[in-house]
Amino acid sequence: MLNLSTLDSVIIILWIVSLLSFGIWGSLTTKKETSLDYFLAFNSLPWLAVGGSLIATNISAEQFIGMSDSGYAVVFAIASDGLMAAVTL
């Protein structure tokens, strides 16, 4: 069983409260129009930022940790979907 000290418990509770407070504060202070504006950031982001975000999301820890084993087993074929996705995105 996991035994936490009082300090550990206080730090965890403060972390959760601070995250919730920041999220609530951010949701109350931002301009809200429609859900489309929310997901498109009010059309304020350039295409390079959006594309970079999509590629960074696609190349996650799963690529570096999980695909290393598969890459060893089937050589380069496992990386082809990631490379083609980068071109497509």
SEDOMAR-153716 format. One record per residue: residue number from 1; residue in three letters; x, y, z of N, C-alpha, C in turn. Coordinates in steps of 0.1 Angstrom, whole numbers, padded with zeros to 4 digits, always signed. Atoms other than C-alpha are relative to their C-alpha. Layout:
N
node i->NUM; aa->ALA; npx->X; npy->Y; npz->Z; capx->X; capy->Y; capz->Z; cpx->X; cpy->Y; cpz->Z .
...
***
This chain:
89
node i->1; aa->MET; npx->+0008; npy->-0012; npz->+0000; capx->+0000; capy->+0000; capz->+0000; cpx->+0009; cpy->+0012; cpz->+0000 .
node i->2; aa->LEU; npx->-0008; npy->-0012; npz->+0001; capx->+0012; capy->+0035; capz->-0007; cpx->-0002; cpy->+0009; cpz->+0012 .
node i->3; aa->ASN; npx->+0001; npy->-0009; npz->-0011; capx->+0020; capy->+0056; capz->+0023; cpx->+0005; cpy->+0013; cpz->-0003 .
node i->4; aa->LEU; npx->-0004; npy->-0014; npz->+0003; capx->+0020; capy->+0093; capz->+0018; cpx->+0002; cpy->+0008; cpz->+0013 .
node i->5; aa->SER; npx->-0001; npy->-0009; npz->-0012; capx->+0033; capy->+0118; capz->+0043; cpx->-0010; cpy->+0011; cpz->-0001 .
node i->6; aa->THR; npx->+0009; npy->-0011; npz->+0000; capx->+0013; capy->+0148; capz->+0053; cpx->+0005; cpy->+0010; cpz->-0010 .
node i->7; aa->LEU; npx->-0005; npy->-0009; npz->+0010; capx->+0036; capy->+0170; capz->+0031; cpx->-0004; cpy->-0004; cpz->-0014 .
node i->8; aa->ASP; npx->+0003; npy->+0005; npz->+0013; capx->+0030; capy->+0148; capz->+0001; cpx->-0015; cpy->+0003; cpz->-0003 .
node i->9; aa->SER; npx->+0015; npy->-0002; npz->+0002; capx->-0008; capy->+0150; capz->+0006; cpx->-0003; cpy->+0015; cpz->-0002 .
node i->10; aa->VAL; npx->+0002; npy->-0015; npz->+0001; capx->-0007; capy->+0188; capz->+0010; cpx->+0004; cpy->+0004; cpz->-0014 .
node i->11; aa->ILE; npx->-0005; npy->-0004; npz->+0013; capx->+0014; capy->+0192; capz->-0022; cpx->-0010; cpy->-0005; cpz->-0011 .
node i->12; aa->ILE; npx->+0009; npy->+0006; npz->+0010; capx->-0010; capy->+0169; capz->-0042; cpx->-0013; cpy->+0008; cpz->+0000 .
node i->13; aa->ILE; npx->+0013; npy->-0008; npz->-0001; capx->-0041; capy->+0188; capz->-0029; cpx->+0002; cpy->+0014; cpz->-0006 .
node i->14; aa->LEU; npx->-0002; npy->-0013; npz->+0005; capx->-0025; capy->+0222; capz->-0036; cpx->+0002; cpy->+0000; cpz->-0016 .
node i->15; aa->TRP; npx->-0002; npy->+0002; npz->+0014; capx->-0015; capy->+0210; capz->-0071; cpx->-0014; cpy->-0001; cpz->-0007 .
node i->16; aa->ILE; npx->+0014; npy->+0002; npz->+0006; capx->-0051; capy->+0199; capz->-0079; cpx->-0008; cpy->+0013; cpz->+0001 .
node i->17; aa->VAL; npx->+0008; npy->-0013; npz->-0002; capx->-0066; capy->+0231; capz->-0065; cpx->+0006; cpy->+0011; cpz->-0009 .
node i->18; aa->SER; npx->-0005; npy->-0010; npz->+0009; capx->-0042; capy->+0253; capz->-0085; cpx->-0003; cpy->-0003; cpz->-0014 .
node i->19; aa->LEU; npx->+0004; npy->+0003; npz->+0014; capx->-0049; capy->+0234; capz->-0117; cpx->-0015; cpy->+0004; cpz->-0003 .
node i->20; aa->LEU; npx->+0014; npy->-0003; npz->+0002; capx->-0086; capy->+0237; capz->-0112; cpx->-0003; cpy->+0015; cpz->+0000 .
node i->21; aa->SER; npx->+0001; npy->-0015; npz->+0000; capx->-0083; capy->+0274; capz->-0103; cpx->+0004; cpy->+0006; cpz->-0013 .
node i->22; aa->PHE; npx->-0005; npy->-0005; npz->+0013; capx->-0062; capy->+0281; capz->-0134; cpx->-0010; cpy->-0003; cpz->-0011 .
node i->23; aa->GLY; npx->+0010; npy->+0003; npz->+0010; capx->-0087; capy->+0263; capz->-0156; cpx->-0012; cpy->+0008; cpz->+0001 .
node i->24; aa->ILE; npx->+0012; npy->-0008; npz->-0002; capx->-0117; capy->+0281; capz->-0142; cpx->+0003; cpy->+0014; cpz->-0003 .
node i->25; aa->TRP; npx->-0003; npy->-0013; npz->+0004; capx->-0100; capy->+0314; capz->-0144; cpx->+0002; cpy->+0002; cpz->-0015 .
node i->26; aa->GLY; npx->-0001; npy->-0001; npz->+0015; capx->-0090; capy->+0308; capz->-0180; cpx->-0013; cpy->-0001; cpz->-0007 .
node i->27; aa->SER; npx->+0012; npy->+0001; npz->+0007; capx->-0124; capy->+0298; capz->-0190; cpx->-0009; cpy->+0012; cpz->+0002 .
node i->28; aa->LEU; npx->+0008; npy->-0012; npz->-0003; capx->-0140; capy->+0329; capz->-0174; cpx->+0005; cpy->+0012; cpz->-0006 .
node i->29; aa->THR; npx->-0006; npy->-0012; npz->+0005; capx->-0116; capy->+0354; capz->-0188; cpx->+0002; cpy->+0000; cpz->-0015 .
node i->30; aa->THR; npx->-0002; npy->+0000; npz->+0014; capx->-0114; capy->+0343; capz->-0224; cpx->-0013; cpy->+0003; cpz->-0008 .
node i->31; aa->LYS; npx->+0012; npy->-0003; npz->+0008; capx->-0137; capy->+0355; capz->-0252; cpx->-0006; cpy->-0012; cpz->-0006 .
node i->32; aa->LYS; npx->+0006; npy->+0012; npz->+0005; capx->-0162; capy->+0329; capz->-0262; cpx->-0010; cpy->+0005; cpz->-0010 .
node i->33; aa->GLU; npx->+0010; npy->-0002; npz->+0011; capx->-0181; capy->+0330; capz->-0295; cpx->-0007; cpy->-0013; cpz->-0003 .
node i->34; aa->THR; npx->+0006; npy->+0013; npz->+0003; capx->-0188; capy->+0296; capz->-0309; cpx->+0010; cpy->-0011; cpz->+0002 .
node i->35; aa->SER; npx->-0010; npy->+0011; npz->-0001; capx->-0173; capy->+0262; capz->-0307; cpx->+0010; cpy->+0000; cpz->-0011 .
node i->36; aa->LEU; npx->-0009; npy->-0001; npz->+0011; capx->-0158; capy->+0267; capz->-0341; cpx->+0011; cpy->+0010; cpz->+0003 .
node i->37; aa->ASP; npx->-0010; npy->-0010; npz->-0003; capx->-0140; capy->+0298; capz->-0329; cpx->+0009; cpy->-0006; cpz->+0011 .
node i->38; aa->TYR; npx->-0008; npy->+0006; npz->-0010; capx->-0128; capy->+0278; capz->-0299; cpx->+0010; cpy->-0010; cpz->-0006 .
node i->39; aa->PHE; npx->-0009; npy->+0010; npz->+0005; capx->-0113; capy->+0250; capz->-0319; cpx->+0010; cpy->+0006; cpz->-0010 .
node i->40; aa->LEU; npx->-0009; npy->-0006; npz->+0010; capx->-0098; capy->+0273; capz->-0346; cpx->+0008; cpy->+0012; cpz->+0006 .
node i->41; aa->ALA; npx->-0007; npy->-0011; npz->-0007; capx->-0084; capy->+0298; capz->-0320; cpx->-0003; cpy->+0013; cpz->-0006 .
node i->42; aa->PHE; npx->+0005; npy->-0013; npz->+0006; capx->-0105; capy->+0326; capz->-0336; cpx->+0008; cpy->+0003; cpz->-0012 .
node i->43; aa->ASN; npx->-0007; npy->-0002; npz->+0012; capx->-0085; capy->+0321; capz->-0368; cpx->+0013; cpy->+0008; cpz->+0002 .
node i->44; aa->SER; npx->-0012; npy->-0008; npz->-0002; capx->-0054; capy->+0337; capz->-0352; cpx->+0013; cpy->-0007; cpz->-0001 .
node i->45; aa->LEU; npx->-0013; npy->+0008; npz->+0002; capx->-0029; capy->+0309; capz->-0357; cpx->+0003; cpy->-0002; cpz->-0014 .
node i->46; aa->PRO; npx->-0004; npy->+0003; npz->+0014; capx->-0009; capy->+0306; capz->-0389; cpx->+0001; cpy->-0015; cpz->-0003 .
node i->47; aa->TRP; npx->+0001; npy->+0014; npz->+0004; capx->-0009; capy->+0274; capz->-0408; cpx->+0012; cpy->-0008; cpz->+0005 .
node i->48; aa->LEU; npx->-0012; npy->+0007; npz->-0005; capx->+0027; capy->+0266; capz->-0397; cpx->-0002; cpy->-0005; cpz->+0014 .
node i->49; aa->ALA; npx->+0002; npy->+0004; npz->-0014; capx->+0017; capy->+0265; capz->-0360; cpx->-0010; cpy->-0011; cpz->+0001 .
node i->50; aa->VAL; npx->+0009; npy->+0011; npz->+0000; capx->-0013; capy->+0243; capz->-0367; cpx->+0006; cpy->-0013; cpz->-0005 .
node i->51; aa->GLY; npx->-0006; npy->+0012; npz->+0006; capx->+0006; capy->+0219; capz->-0389; cpx->+0011; cpy->-0005; cpz->+0009 .
node i->52; aa->GLY; npx->-0010; npy->+0004; npz->-0009; capx->+0035; capy->+0218; capz->-0364; cpx->-0006; cpy->-0007; cpz->+0012 .
node i->53; aa->SER; npx->+0007; npy->+0006; npz->-0011; capx->+0010; capy->+0210; capz->-0336; cpx->-0005; cpy->-0014; cpz->-0004 .
node i->54; aa->LEU; npx->+0005; npy->+0013; npz->+0004; capx->-0005; capy->+0182; capz->-0356; cpx->+0011; cpy->-0010; cpz->-0001 .
node i->55; aa->ILE; npx->-0012; npy->+0009; npz->+0001; capx->+0029; capy->+0167; capz->-0364; cpx->+0005; cpy->-0004; cpz->+0014 .
node i->56; aa->ALA; npx->-0006; npy->+0003; npz->-0014; capx->+0041; capy->+0170; capz->-0328; cpx->-0010; cpy->-0009; cpz->+0007 .
node i->57; aa->THR; npx->+0009; npy->+0009; npz->-0007; capx->+0009; capy->+0153; capz->-0316; cpx->+0001; cpy->-0014; cpz->-0006 .
node i->58; aa->ASN; npx->-0001; npy->+0013; npz->+0006; capx->+0014; capy->+0125; capz->-0341; cpx->+0013; cpy->-0007; cpz->+0004 .
node i->59; aa->ILE; npx->-0013; npy->+0006; npz->-0004; capx->+0051; capy->+0120; capz->-0331; cpx->+0000; cpy->+0002; cpz->+0015 .
node i->60; aa->SER; npx->+0000; npy->-0001; npz->-0015; capx->+0046; capy->+0113; capz->-0294; cpx->+0009; cpy->-0009; cpz->+0006 .
node i->61; aa->ALA; npx->-0009; npy->+0010; npz->-0007; capx->+0063; capy->+0092; capz->-0268; cpx->-0002; cpy->-0014; cpz->-0006 .
node i->62; aa->GLU; npx->+0002; npy->+0013; npz->+0006; capx->+0047; capy->+0062; capz->-0285; cpx->+0009; cpy->-0003; cpz->-0011 .
node i->63; aa->GLN; npx->-0009; npy->+0002; npz->+0011; capx->+0069; capy->+0067; capz->-0315; cpx->+0014; cpy->-0003; cpz->+0005 .
node i->64; aa->PHE; npx->-0014; npy->+0001; npz->-0005; capx->+0101; capy->+0069; capz->-0295; cpx->+0002; cpy->-0013; cpz->+0009 .
node i->65; aa->ILE; npx->-0001; npy->+0011; npz->-0009; capx->+0093; capy->+0042; capz->-0270; cpx->-0006; cpy->-0013; cpz->-0006 .
node i->66; aa->GLY; npx->+0007; npy->+0012; npz->+0004; capx->+0068; capy->+0018; capz->-0284; cpx->+0004; cpy->-0005; cpz->-0014 .
node i->67; aa->MET; npx->-0003; npy->+0004; npz->+0014; capx->+0078; capy->+0018; capz->-0321; cpx->+0014; cpy->-0005; cpz->-0002 .
node i->68; aa->SER; npx->-0014; npy->+0005; npz->+0001; capx->+0115; capy->+0011; capz->-0314; cpx->+0000; cpy->-0015; cpz->-0001 .
node i->69; aa->ASP; npx->+0000; npy->+0014; npz->+0000; capx->+0107; capy->-0025; capz->-0307; cpx->-0006; cpy->-0005; cpz->-0013 .
node i->70; aa->SER; npx->+0006; npy->+0004; npz->+0012; capx->+0084; capy->-0028; capz->-0337; cpx->+0009; cpy->+0003; cpz->-0012 .
node i->71; aa->GLY; npx->-0009; npy->-0003; npz->+0011; capx->+0110; capy->-0011; capz->-0359; cpx->+0011; cpy->-0010; cpz->-0001 .
node i->72; aa->TYR; npx->-0010; npy->+0010; npz->+0000; capx->+0136; capy->-0036; capz->-0349; cpx->-0005; cpy->-0013; cpz->-0006 .
node i->73; aa->ALA; npx->+0006; npy->+0013; npz->+0005; capx->+0112; capy->-0065; capz->-0358; cpx->-0002; cpy->+0001; cpz->-0015 .
node i->74; aa->VAL; npx->+0004; npy->-0001; npz->+0014; capx->+0100; capy->-0052; capz->-0392; cpx->+0007; cpy->+0011; cpz->-0007 .
node i->75; aa->VAL; npx->-0009; npy->-0010; npz->+0006; capx->+0127; capy->-0027; capz->-0400; cpx->-0007; cpy->+0013; cpz->-0003 .
node i->76; aa->PHE; npx->+0005; npy->-0013; npz->+0002; capx->+0116; capy->+0005; capz->-0417; cpx->-0015; cpy->+0001; cpz->-0003 .
node i->77; aa->ALA; npx->+0014; npy->-0001; npz->+0003; capx->+0081; capy->-0004; capz->-0426; cpx->-0009; cpy->+0006; cpz->+0010 .
node i->78; aa->ILE; npx->+0009; npy->-0005; npz->-0011; capx->+0067; capy->+0006; capz->-0392; cpx->+0000; cpy->+0015; cpz->+0000 .
node i->79; aa->ALA; npx->-0001; npy->-0015; npz->+0000; capx->+0079; capy->+0042; capz->-0397; cpx->-0007; cpy->+0006; cpz->-0012 .
node i->80; aa->SER; npx->+0005; npy->-0005; npz->+0012; capx->+0063; capy->+0046; capz->-0431; cpx->-0013; cpy->+0008; cpz->+0002 .
node i->81; aa->ASP; npx->+0012; npy->-0007; npz->-0002; capx->+0029; capy->+0056; capz->-0417; cpx->+0002; cpy->+0014; cpz->+0007 .
node i->82; aa->GLY; npx->-0003; npy->-0013; npz->-0006; capx->+0045; capy->+0083; capz->-0395; cpx->+0006; cpy->+0010; cpz->-0010 .
node i->83; aa->LEU; npx->-0006; npy->-0009; npz->+0010; capx->+0065; capy->+0097; capz->-0424; cpx->-0011; cpy->+0005; cpz->-0010 .
node i->84; aa->MET; npx->+0011; npy->-0004; npz->+0009; capx->+0035; capy->+0097; capz->-0447; cpx->-0010; cpy->+0010; cpz->+0006 .
node i->85; aa->ALA; npx->+0009; npy->-0008; npz->-0008; capx->+0014; capy->+0113; capz->-0420; cpx->+0005; cpy->+0014; cpz->+0000 .
node i->86; aa->ALA; npx->-0006; npy->-0013; npz->-0001; capx->+0039; capy->+0142; capz->-0417; cpx->-0001; cpy->+0007; cpz->-0013 .
node i->87; aa->VAL; npx->+0002; npy->-0006; npz->+0014; capx->+0037; capy->+0148; capz->-0455; cpx->-0014; cpy->+0004; cpz->-0002 .
node i->88; aa->THR; npx->+0015; npy->-0003; npz->+0001; capx->-0001; capy->+0146; capz->-0454; cpx->-0004; cpy->+0012; cpz->+0008 .
node i->89; aa->LEU; npx->+0004; npy->-0011; npz->-0009; capx->-0005; capy->+0169; capz->-0424; cpx->+0006; cpy->+0013; cpz->-0004 .
***
